[in-house]
Amino acid sequence: MAVDDRDRTSTHTDSGLHARVELSRRRLIGTVGAAGAGGLALGAVGGVAGHAAAQPEPGAGLASVGGTEVPFTGEHQPGITTPMQARGHLIAFDLAPGAGRKEAAALLRRWSATARRLMAGRTDARDSAVALDAGPSSLTVTFGFGHSFFGRTGLAKQRPFALDPLPAFPADRLDARRSDGDLWVQIGADDALVAFDALRALQREAGDTARVRWQMNGFNRSPGATEKPMTTRNLMGQVDGTNNPKESEPDFRKRIFVPAQGTSGGSAGTSGGAADPDWMAGGSYAVVRRIRMLLDDWEKLSLGDQEQVIGRRKSDGAPLTGGSETTEPDLDKVRADGKPVIAANAHARISRPDENGGAAMLRRPFSFHDGYDEDGVPDAGLLFICWQADPRRGFVPVQRKLDRGDALSAFIRHESSGLFAVPGGARSGEYVGQRLLES
Amino acid sequence: MAVDDRDRTSTHTDSGLHARVELSRRRLIGTVGAAGAGGLALGAVGGVAGHAAAQPEPGAGLASVGGTEVPFTGEHQPGITTPMQARGHLIAFDLAPGAGRKEAAALLRRWSATARRLMAGRTDARDSAVALDAGPSSLTVTFGFGHSFFGRTGLAKQRPFALDPLPAFPADRLDARRSDGDLWVQIGADDALVAFDALRALQREAGDTARVRWQMNGFNRSPGATEKPMTTRNLMGQVDGTNNPKESEPDFRKRIFVPAQGTSGGSAGTSGGAADPDWMAGGSYAVVRRIRMLLDDWEKLSLGDQEQVIGRRKSDGAPLTGGSETTEPDLDKVRADGKPVIAANAHARISRPDENGGAAMLRRPFSFHDGYDEDGVPDAGLLFICWQADPRRGFVPVQRKLDRGDALSAFIRHESSGLFAVPGGARSGEYVGQRLLES
């Protein structure tokens, strides 16, 4: 069943607010238009690491943050290569008892229509009005399916082998209540009210079909906070994301996205092989981990000790062997005492792709801070989200090494984990997951 | 004891990071300087309601958000009339056993020096590096004293009568563990990493002197998310702040700030009267309440019913009697059926200053969202913060009426409460609270 992305016939009855909202929206989009189409288009491209790269040029005016729109329709879902946003929500749902494939399909259809509408800034009377006055503010909504989804919807034969549960990592301290889930939604925006409005809209639409399993909030640097586009920092103060694959690299798509239909090895359900099912064409796999940072311990280290743990300078992310952030580390370089400049267990050494059989993943995290424990310890860290064409060749081998030998392990704790199959983007008139749910 | 605001002699030992950071900071400030001094000065003035009012003019470039600096020194502390910021942290401390006036004075001295330094963007090796690369991003730090502070420091005679505990409001459902506190700090910034860095720096400096009692995080609209400066919305979707007193109004200062020394009626400690002690000259009183919004119930109301509860249109905040957001409501206007257009228990009617003996307070809140309860209900609402020269003529009479008769009461729940005496701003070379602690 096709979805009309301008369909407003659902529960909409109050034309008064609707008309006023439409007026408000047109005023805003009008202003953005005056800043040049470049401002709008930029939201859809650009690198992941540097947030400011996606901002309209200086001079685009105050609506530049609000007016940036990311397209919903495309080969891939938004929120994967979209530049990191200032605010993020992650929410996982489990299907309610009695809800199966049909109900899930209807839910994805509703969710897709709403995501398409809100990402275009078309807030209307169905919404809470929290996002009113603001533009789309780079809002993205990304949908994924967890391992348990397929059994509950009678689609076990369509379940990709790449979605098999992650291996146990000995250092993990996972809370099952904040892990996994039938359905996963990632929301990002550069305005916190816009992001919250989308979160609430999607939860309302879950209705009786799906119930919240867990929900987490995160943040990143605000657009315009740094002078120029820069790799972000995490809450340990480290430059974080330097080695992310770049969209300009020839094998970027191959590493991050499942190949388009016809180029893969066939359907997992029918061939029994390791290849992805057709419905995953253009999709990606997301590993989601709440990584608590033991900031009190970390901050007791001297700067020199922190830099030894990471293998990079804290000030600018350059390797301890010299150069700038993007300089290749000289892993063989030794000090006068014969020890390596970048220690054997330094995070930068162990996490390098070329130390892990070329494994690569696109990390696109949010920081989190959920206040303080009763003993005055901050509940803060990283909502680690990484994207790859196959987690068995991305996250898993890297994490196996980190779990065993990373000097950083003493200062972090993996508290939850999820792995989700994120199908390709919706085509015009299609909803996300339609190729699975109507297969 | 005077404080040198450029003092870097404390625990600073690593000159390497320090030098690199200084370089980084100069690069950023240099860029901001090129955008014109107007961009910097704007951060210190302008109205509270419209965030974008404080942003540099269009064309100021990408560092406009990061480069905006709010002065620490002044007649009043920052963070009161400063335009609302995108990110906020509230944190309350209790003095540790054994810590008294001397230790509190040393703490306020440390805190003031750090606030002054970070608000000027002078991040250095003492800090976590989380804020590195970004400019000050309109960072403000505001310090207050709770009722319990004065007894613990032997300063009971200096305690203002205005700090007497708030009356009990029957509808309150207060959690003592998240209420009150000896010391209160409000942090705001337009970049979440800058705000977090300041929060951590202040907590570290509390050391053995003070322990975290409670901590809350909040947010507001991002700079540039709306086309023009607009009154913000809360998580119910309501335009919130329309009736805030404006700095341009002749009695604004009288209502919000304690008069300067020499113009008040004398010291509370010596006169026994209702006047403020001299050390509060230029200060203000902050009432801080975590107001949970029962969003699931609220969102079940029709738009018309929501507007009846508030007495204003949801789309633009105009009174139901017509006009625009700033039009005075016609409280006597009746419908064809003889009932008032703005209901007798409408929030807009009951909360009006002229219905409360002219009581006025400056509301400067943050929204909060701390995830979902286990039953899928959002833990979200408003970190209500209001400022006034005397809470007994500001918050208290208004809340008495709201608590009894406000139609909105059914959809909100006051979960915590604090009242803090916020002294005047530090002069050059002075620390906040010095006039109290060295009196």
Boltz contact constraints between the chains, C-beta under 6 A:
constraints:
  - contact:
      token1: [A, 14]
      token2: [B, 303]
      max_distance: 6.0
  - contact:
      token1: [A, 17]
      token2: [B, 303]
      max_distance: 6.0
  - contact:
      token1: [A, 17]
      token2: [B, 315]
      max_distance: 6.0
  - contact:
      token1: [A, 20]
      token2: [B, 315]
      max_distance: 6.0
  - contact:
      token1: [A, 28]
      token2: [B, 227]
      max_distance: 6.0
  - contact:
      token1: [A, 31]
      token2: [B, 227]
      max_distance: 6.0
  - contact:
      token1: [A, 52]
      token2: [B, 62]
      max_distance: 6.0
  - contact:
      token1: [A, 58]
      token2: [B, 61]
      max_distance: 6.0
  - contact:
      token1: [A, 59]
      token2: [B, 59]
      max_distance: 6.0
  - contact:
      token1: [A, 61]
      token2: [B, 58]
      max_distance: 6.0
  - contact:
      token1: [A, 62]
      token2: [B, 52]
      max_distance: 6.0
  - contact:
      token1: [A, 62]
      token2: [B, 224]
      max_distance: 6.0
  - contact:
      token1: [A, 63]
      token2: [B, 227]
      max_distance: 6.0
  - contact:
      token1: [A, 64]
      token2: [B, 224]
      max_distance: 6.0
  - contact:
      token1: [A, 65]
      token2: [B, 222]
      max_distance: 6.0
  - contact:
      token1: [A, 65]
      token2: [B, 224]
      max_distance: 6.0
  - contact:
      token1: [A, 65]
      token2: [B, 225]
      max_distance: 6.0
  - contact:
      token1: [A, 66]
      token2: [B, 225]
      max_distance: 6.0
  - contact:
      token1: [A, 66]
      token2: [B, 226]
      max_distance: 6.0
  - contact:
      token1: [A, 128]
      token2: [B, 237]
      max_distance: 6.0
  - contact:
      token1: [A, 129]
      token2: [B, 237]
      max_distance: 6.0
  - contact:
      token1: [A, 129]
      token2: [B, 314]
      max_distance: 6.0
  - contact:
      token1: [A, 130]
      token2: [B, 233]
      max_distance: 6.0
  - contact:
      token1: [A, 130]
      token2: [B, 235]
      max_distance: 6.0
  - contact:
      token1: [A, 130]
      token2: [B, 237]
      max_distance: 6.0
  - contact:
      token1: [A, 133]
      token2: [B, 226]
      max_distance: 6.0
  - contact:
      token1: [A, 133]
      token2: [B, 230]
      max_distance: 6.0
  - contact:
      token1: [A, 134]
      token2: [B, 225]
      max_distance: 6.0
  - contact:
      token1: [A, 134]
      token2: [B, 226]
      max_distance: 6.0
  - contact:
      token1: [A, 137]
      token2: [B, 225]
      max_distance: 6.0
  - contact:
      token1: [A, 190]
      token2: [B, 222]
      max_distance: 6.0
  - contact:
      token1: [A, 191]
      token2: [B, 221]
      max_distance: 6.0
  - contact:
      token1: [A, 191]
      token2: [B, 222]
      max_distance: 6.0
  - contact:
      token1: [A, 191]
      token2: [B, 225]
      max_distance: 6.0
  - contact:
      token1: [A, 192]
      token2: [B, 219]
      max_distance: 6.0
  - contact:
      token1: [A, 193]
      token2: [B, 221]
      max_distance: 6.0
  - contact:
      token1: [A, 211]
      token2: [B, 376]
      max_distance: 6.0
  - contact:
      token1: [A, 212]
      token2: [B, 372]
      max_distance: 6.0
  - contact:
      token1: [A, 212]
      token2: [B, 376]
      max_distance: 6.0
  - contact:
      token1: [A, 215]
      token2: [B, 371]
      max_distance: 6.0
  - contact:
      token1: [A, 215]
      token2: [B, 372]
      max_distance: 6.0
  - contact:
      token1: [A, 219]
      token2: [B, 192]
      max_distance: 6.0
  - contact:
      token1: [A, 221]
      token2: [B, 191]
      max_distance: 6.0
  - contact:
      token1: [A, 221]
      token2: [B, 193]
      max_distance: 6.0
  - contact:
      token1: [A, 222]
      token2: [B, 65]
      max_distance: 6.0
  - contact:
      token1: [A, 222]
      token2: [B, 190]
      max_distance: 6.0
  - contact:
      token1: [A, 222]
      token2: [B, 191]
      max_distance: 6.0
  - contact:
      token1: [A, 224]
      token2: [B, 62]
      max_distance: 6.0
  - contact:
      token1: [A, 224]
      token2: [B, 64]
      max_distance: 6.0
  - contact:
      token1: [A, 224]
      token2: [B, 65]
      max_distance: 6.0
  - contact:
      token1: [A, 225]
      token2: [B, 65]
      max_distance: 6.0
  - contact:
      token1: [A, 225]
      token2: [B, 66]
      max_distance: 6.0
  - contact:
      token1: [A, 225]
      token2: [B, 134]
      max_distance: 6.0
  - contact:
      token1: [A, 225]
      token2: [B, 137]
      max_distance: 6.0
  - contact:
      token1: [A, 225]
      token2: [B, 191]
      max_distance: 6.0
  - contact:
      token1: [A, 226]
      token2: [B, 66]
      max_distance: 6.0
  - contact:
      token1: [A, 226]
      token2: [B, 133]
      max_distance: 6.0
  - contact:
      token1: [A, 226]
      token2: [B, 134]
      max_distance: 6.0
  - contact:
      token1: [A, 227]
      token2: [B, 28]
      max_distance: 6.0
  - contact:
      token1: [A, 227]
      token2: [B, 31]
      max_distance: 6.0
  - contact:
      token1: [A, 227]
      token2: [B, 63]
      max_distance: 6.0
  - contact:
      token1: [A, 230]
      token2: [B, 133]
      max_distance: 6.0
  - contact:
      token1: [A, 233]
      token2: [B, 130]
      max_distance: 6.0
  - contact:
      token1: [A, 235]
      token2: [B, 130]
      max_distance: 6.0
  - contact:
      token1: [A, 237]
      token2: [B, 128]
      max_distance: 6.0
  - contact:
      token1: [A, 237]
      token2: [B, 129]
      max_distance: 6.0
  - contact:
      token1: [A, 237]
      token2: [B, 130]
      max_distance: 6.0
  - contact:
      token1: [A, 303]
      token2: [B, 14]
      max_distance: 6.0
  - contact:
      token1: [A, 303]
      token2: [B, 17]
      max_distance: 6.0
  - contact:
      token1: [A, 314]
      token2: [B, 129]
      max_distance: 6.0
  - contact:
      token1: [A, 315]
      token2: [B, 17]
      max_distance: 6.0
  - contact:
      token1: [A, 315]
      token2: [B, 20]
      max_distance: 6.0
  - contact:
      token1: [A, 371]
      token2: [B, 215]
      max_distance: 6.0
  - contact:
      token1: [A, 372]
      token2: [B, 212]
      max_distance: 6.0
  - contact:
      token1: [A, 372]
      token2: [B, 215]
      max_distance: 6.0
  - contact:
      token1: [A, 376]
      token2: [B, 211]
      max_distance: 6.0
  - contact:
      token1: [A, 376]
      token2: [B, 212]
      max_distance: 6.0
